[in-house]
Amino acid sequence: MQKFHYHNTEKRVHKGKHISRKVHIKNGIGYKSVTVMKGGKRRTTKKILAPKEIQKIKDRKFIRGLFSDCKK
């Protein structure tokens, strides 16, 4: 899994909340984060990606519920 770099960002607005989901992988180590902006306040949750999740991203497979543990 070395020498694998990946970065993806999804931004959307839902009911006045700005939601940003990010996945970043560099040299086989990665993290996922969810940032919610509402009323001028920003809340960010950041988690480390499991090796199985990194392998599925590398194989271009869909991961259902990838950000479900990043919600507050």
C-alpha positions as CSV (number, residue, x, y, z in Angstrom):
1,M,0.0,0.0,0.0
2,Q,3.0,2.3,-0.1
3,K,3.2,5.1,-2.7
4,F,-0.6,5.4,-2.9
5,H,-2.0,8.9,-2.7
6,Y,-5.7,9.8,-2.8
7,H,-7.7,12.9,-1.9
8,N,-11.4,13.5,-2.3
9,T,-13.7,16.3,-1.0
10,E,-17.5,16.5,-1.1
11,K,-19.3,19.7,-0.2
12,R,-23.0,20.2,0.1
13,V,-25.6,22.5,1.6
14,H,-28.6,20.9,3.4
15,K,-31.1,23.0,5.3
16,G,-28.7,25.8,5.9
17,K,-25.8,23.6,7.0
18,H,-22.7,23.4,5.0
19,I,-21.4,19.9,5.2
20,S,-17.9,18.9,3.9
21,R,-16.7,15.3,3.8
22,K,-13.0,14.6,3.1
23,V,-10.9,11.5,2.6
24,H,-7.1,11.9,2.4
25,I,-4.6,9.0,1.9
26,K,-0.8,9.5,1.6
27,N,1.8,6.7,1.7
28,G,-0.7,4.2,2.9
29,I,-1.9,6.2,5.9
30,G,-5.2,8.0,5.7
31,Y,-8.0,9.8,7.5
32,K,-11.6,10.8,7.0
33,S,-13.3,14.0,8.3
34,V,-16.7,15.6,8.4
35,T,-17.0,19.4,8.9
36,V,-20.4,21.0,9.6
37,M,-20.8,24.7,9.4
38,K,-23.9,26.2,10.9
39,G,-24.6,29.6,12.2
40,G,-21.0,30.7,11.9
41,K,-19.7,27.8,14.0
42,R,-17.6,25.0,12.6
43,R,-17.5,21.5,14.0
44,T,-15.0,18.9,12.7
45,T,-14.7,15.2,13.4
46,K,-11.6,13.4,12.2
47,K,-11.0,9.6,12.3
48,I,-8.2,7.4,11.0
49,L,-9.0,5.0,8.1
50,A,-8.8,1.3,8.7
51,P,-6.5,-0.7,6.4
52,K,-9.6,-2.5,5.0
53,E,-11.1,0.8,4.1
54,I,-7.9,2.0,2.4
55,Q,-7.8,-1.2,0.4
56,K,-11.4,-0.8,-0.8
57,I,-10.8,2.9,-1.8
58,K,-7.7,1.7,-3.7
59,D,-9.8,-0.9,-5.5
60,R,-12.4,1.8,-6.3
61,K,-15.2,0.0,-4.4
62,F,-18.1,1.7,-2.7
63,I,-18.1,1.8,1.1
64,R,-21.6,2.1,2.6
65,G,-21.6,4.2,5.8
66,L,-17.9,5.3,5.6
67,F,-18.7,8.6,7.5
68,S,-21.3,7.2,9.8
69,D,-18.9,7.1,12.8
70,C,-17.9,10.7,12.2
71,K,-21.3,12.2,13.1
72,K,-21.8,13.9,16.5
